């Protein structure tokens, strides 16, 4: 996989509240633009998703992929592609949460590989758009 793209935002909510929203994968279509459907296929011992299928509309691309999740309490979650889609051939992402003086800094990292040849700069710009949209949606959802 190529270099990751990342961005951060400060949310006026505690880490457990933010991670509860992040862990509610099936709720993503309500606040994350471009996410059409999330279906949890398997949960881990903590009740959080271990595997899920994601269907998204990402501008010129729409796809359905399978993801595997690793949760580190309310501090971090990572996910990796385990079922390729028609377009997406590689995917790794994470949310990391850190206390920020009465608020929480949320950092989202993402790397996506697609079947279509794409210049690295264009791919990173697309990743940045996905990340920024997700972070803004998460902040709006939690601070409303």
CORKATA-V607275 format. One record per residue. N is the residue number from 1. RES is the residue in one letter. SS is DSSP state (2 for helix, 1 for strand, 0 for the rest). PHI is phi in whole degrees, 0 to 359 (NA if undefined). Layout:
# CORKATA-V607275
n	res	ss	phi
N	RES	SS	PHI
N	RES	SS	PHI
This chain:
# CORKATA-V607275
n	res	ss	phi
1	X	0	NA
2	X	0	278
3	X	0	301
4	X	0	274
5	X	1	251
6	X	1	216
7	X	1	204
8	X	1	228
9	X	1	212
10	X	1	260
11	X	1	241
12	X	0	277
13	X	0	199
14	X	0	286
15	X	2	308
16	X	2	300
17	X	2	292
18	X	2	293
19	X	2	294
20	X	2	297
21	X	2	291
22	X	2	298
23	X	2	287
24	X	0	277
25	X	2	303
26	X	2	292
27	X	2	271
28	X	2	306
29	X	2	302
30	X	2	285
31	X	0	227
32	X	0	254
33	X	0	297
34	X	0	91
35	X	1	272
36	X	1	271
37	X	1	202
38	X	1	230
39	X	1	234
40	X	1	284
41	X	1	260
42	X	1	206
43	X	1	248
44	X	0	268
45	X	0	298
46	X	0	274
47	X	0	85
48	X	0	272
49	X	1	301
50	X	1	257
51	X	1	220
52	X	1	207
53	X	1	248
54	X	1	242
55	X	1	244
56	X	1	225
57	X	1	244
58	X	1	247
59	X	0	70
60	X	0	286
61	X	1	242
62	X	1	232
63	X	1	196
64	X	1	232
65	X	1	225
66	X	1	254
67	X	1	234
68	X	1	246
69	X	1	246
70	X	1	232
71	X	1	253
72	X	1	241
73	X	0	56
74	X	0	259
75	X	0	262
76	X	1	198
77	X	1	223
78	X	1	234
79	X	1	219
80	X	1	224
81	X	1	292
82	X	1	238
83	X	1	224
84	X	0	294
85	X	0	259
86	X	0	286
87	X	0	246
88	X	1	279
89	X	1	246
90	X	1	202
91	X	1	201
92	X	1	218
93	X	1	212
94	X	1	201
95	X	1	243
96	X	1	238
97	X	1	244
98	X	1	220
99	X	1	299
100	X	0	219
101	X	0	55
102	X	0	86
103	X	0	226
104	X	1	226
105	X	1	270
106	X	1	251
107	X	1	247
108	X	1	246
109	X	1	244
110	X	1	208
111	X	1	226
112	X	1	232
113	X	1	247
114	X	1	234
115	X	0	294
116	X	0	283
117	X	0	302
118	X	0	214
119	X	0	297
120	X	2	308
121	X	2	297
122	X	2	291
123	X	2	298
124	X	2	296
125	X	2	295
126	X	2	296
127	X	2	299
128	X	2	298
129	X	2	296
130	X	2	298
131	X	2	298
132	X	2	298
133	X	2	295
134	X	2	295
135	X	2	296
136	X	2	294
137	X	2	295
138	X	2	297
139	X	2	298
140	X	2	301
141	X	2	297
142	X	2	279
143	X	2	261
144	X	0	290
